[in-house]
Amino acid sequence: MSWPYAAGGMYSTVGDLLRWDEALATGDLWSADARGTMIEPIETITDVGGLGYAWGVYVADALGETVVVHGGSIDGFRTVFLRHPDRDVTVAILENWEDSGDLEATALAIARLVLGG
């Protein structure tokens, strides 16, 4: 696809996602203060289940603890990346089917299973 520019030509591997996740979890990309600011909700988005919206990510609750979620889609592809910053748990779902349901809910359900809930 040429019309979405970079969003149409991106790809990733599991190794790339692991490196991204590790960079988010450490000080490689930003300071602890900047990381904290990024995930501090600045408003509540009611049309997506009342999730908090922070600086480019949604902030949700899983078993009483904060998780950070970001997803995206483009013709034929969808993705969600969920990070539980306090427990070092990440769920990434990549799919090439647009109508499989609510990926964010699926990621939260997987996180709950991993976290013991």
C-alpha positions as CSV (number, residue, x, y, z in Angstrom):
1,M,0.0,0.0,0.0
2,S,1.3,3.4,-0.9
3,W,-1.4,5.7,0.5
4,P,-0.7,5.3,4.2
5,Y,3.1,6.0,3.7
6,A,5.2,4.5,6.5
7,A,2.2,2.8,8.2
8,G,1.6,0.7,5.1
9,G,5.2,-0.5,4.8
10,M,6.1,-1.4,8.4
11,Y,6.8,-4.8,9.6
12,S,8.2,-6.3,12.8
13,T,9.5,-9.5,14.2
14,V,9.1,-11.0,17.6
15,G,12.7,-10.1,18.3
16,D,12.0,-6.5,17.4
17,L,9.0,-6.3,19.7
18,L,11.1,-7.8,22.5
19,R,13.8,-5.2,22.0
20,W,11.1,-2.4,22.0
21,D,9.5,-3.8,25.1
22,E,12.9,-3.9,26.9
23,A,13.7,-0.4,25.8
24,L,10.3,0.8,27.2
25,A,11.0,-1.0,30.5
26,T,14.5,0.4,31.0
27,G,16.1,3.8,30.9
28,D,17.3,3.3,27.3
29,L,14.6,5.5,25.7
30,W,13.7,7.9,28.5
31,S,14.1,8.7,32.2
32,A,11.9,7.1,34.8
33,D,10.2,10.5,35.2
34,A,9.3,10.7,31.5
35,R,8.1,7.1,31.6
36,G,5.8,7.9,34.5
37,T,4.5,11.0,32.8
38,M,3.7,9.1,29.6
39,I,1.4,6.7,31.4
40,E,-0.4,9.2,33.6
41,P,-3.9,9.5,32.3
42,I,-4.9,13.0,31.2
43,E,-8.5,12.2,30.3
44,T,-11.0,9.4,30.2
45,I,-12.2,8.1,26.8
46,T,-15.8,6.9,27.2
47,D,-16.2,5.5,23.7
48,V,-13.5,2.9,24.3
49,G,-14.8,1.5,27.6
50,G,-13.8,4.4,29.8
51,L,-10.0,3.8,29.5
52,G,-7.7,6.6,30.6
53,Y,-5.8,8.2,27.8
54,A,-2.3,9.3,28.5
55,W,0.5,10.5,26.1
56,G,-0.2,8.3,23.1
57,V,-1.4,5.3,25.0
58,Y,-4.5,4.0,26.8
59,V,-4.2,3.2,30.5
60,A,-6.4,0.4,31.8
61,D,-6.8,-1.7,35.0
62,A,-6.0,-5.4,35.2
63,L,-6.6,-7.0,38.6
64,G,-6.3,-3.6,40.3
65,E,-3.0,-2.7,38.6
66,T,-2.1,-0.4,35.8
67,V,-1.6,-1.7,32.2
68,V,-0.6,0.4,29.2
69,V,-2.2,-0.4,25.9
70,H,-1.7,0.8,22.3
71,G,-3.3,-0.7,19.2
72,G,-3.6,0.0,15.6
73,S,-5.1,-1.2,12.3
74,I,-4.9,-0.7,8.6
75,D,-6.6,-2.5,5.8
76,G,-6.4,-6.2,6.7
77,F,-4.1,-5.9,9.7
78,R,-4.6,-5.2,13.4
79,T,-2.3,-5.1,16.4
80,V,-2.3,-4.4,20.1
81,F,0.7,-4.0,22.5
82,L,-0.1,-4.2,26.2
83,R,2.5,-3.6,28.9
84,H,2.2,-4.2,32.6
85,P,5.0,-1.9,33.8
86,D,5.0,-3.0,37.5
87,R,5.2,-6.8,36.8
88,D,7.3,-6.8,33.6
89,V,4.5,-8.6,31.6
90,T,3.8,-7.8,27.9
91,V,1.2,-9.1,25.5
92,A,1.6,-8.4,21.8
93,I,-1.1,-9.5,19.3
94,L,-0.5,-9.1,15.6
95,E,-3.1,-10.3,13.2
96,N,-4.0,-10.2,9.5
97,W,-7.7,-10.4,10.0
98,E,-9.8,-7.3,10.6
99,D,-12.9,-8.7,12.2
100,S,-11.7,-11.0,15.0
101,G,-13.2,-9.0,17.8
102,D,-11.8,-6.7,20.5
103,L,-8.0,-7.2,20.5
104,E,-7.6,-4.9,23.6
105,A,-10.1,-7.1,25.6
106,T,-8.2,-10.2,24.4
107,A,-4.9,-8.8,25.5
108,L,-6.3,-7.8,28.9
109,A,-7.7,-11.3,29.3
110,I,-4.3,-12.8,28.5
111,A,-2.6,-10.4,30.9
112,R,-5.1,-11.4,33.7
113,L,-4.3,-15.1,33.1
114,V,-0.5,-14.4,33.3
115,L,-1.0,-12.3,36.4
116,G,-3.0,-15.0,38.1
117,G,-6.5,-13.7,37.8
